[in-house]
Amino acid sequence: MWIGFTVLAAYAPLAARVTDDASWLFSVAIASLLAVVLIADDAESRRVTRKVPPPSDL
């Protein structure tokens, strides 16, 4: 998802410069949505501690 965010964030200014309409705003909206999901995912993964069971020596 980081690659998608980076591509869309780079594409939006390029599309705004090339096109005359406001279709580049769609790229900004999708990049913003991806950013929110990425930030929420990072926050959730840091909040939840992952417990790894100790190795069993049978």
C-alpha positions as CSV (number, residue, x, y, z in Angstrom):
1,M,0.0,0.0,0.0
2,W,2.9,2.3,0.5
3,I,3.8,2.0,-3.1
4,G,0.3,2.8,-4.2
5,F,0.2,5.8,-1.9
6,T,3.6,7.1,-3.3
7,V,2.5,6.6,-6.9
8,L,-0.8,8.4,-6.4
9,A,0.8,11.2,-4.5
10,A,3.3,11.7,-7.3
11,Y,0.7,11.3,-10.0
12,A,-1.7,13.9,-8.7
13,P,0.5,17.0,-9.3
14,L,1.6,15.6,-12.7
15,A,-2.1,15.1,-13.7
16,A,-3.0,18.5,-12.5
17,R,-0.3,20.0,-14.7
18,V,-1.2,18.0,-17.8
19,T,-5.0,18.0,-17.7
20,D,-7.4,21.0,-17.8
21,D,-10.2,19.4,-15.7
22,A,-10.2,18.5,-12.1
23,S,-10.0,14.7,-12.5
24,W,-6.7,14.8,-10.6
25,L,-8.7,15.4,-7.4
26,F,-9.7,11.7,-7.5
27,S,-6.1,10.7,-7.2
28,V,-5.7,13.0,-4.2
29,A,-8.8,11.5,-2.6
30,I,-7.6,8.0,-3.1
31,A,-4.1,8.8,-1.8
32,S,-5.7,10.4,1.3
33,L,-7.8,7.3,1.9
34,L,-4.7,5.1,1.6
35,A,-2.8,7.4,4.0
36,V,-5.5,7.1,6.6
37,V,-5.6,3.3,6.3
38,L,-1.8,3.1,6.5
39,I,-1.6,5.3,9.6
40,A,-4.4,3.3,11.3
41,D,-2.7,0.0,10.5
42,D,0.6,1.2,11.9
43,A,-1.1,2.5,15.0
44,E,-3.0,-0.7,15.5
45,S,0.0,-2.9,15.0
46,R,2.0,-0.9,17.5
47,R,-0.9,-1.0,20.1
48,V,-1.4,-4.8,19.9
49,T,1.5,-6.7,21.4
50,R,2.1,-9.9,19.6
51,K,2.8,-12.7,22.0
52,V,5.1,-15.5,20.7
53,P,4.8,-18.7,22.7
54,P,8.1,-20.0,24.1
55,P,9.6,-22.9,22.2
56,S,8.5,-26.2,23.7
57,D,11.3,-28.6,24.5
58,L,9.5,-32.0,24.4
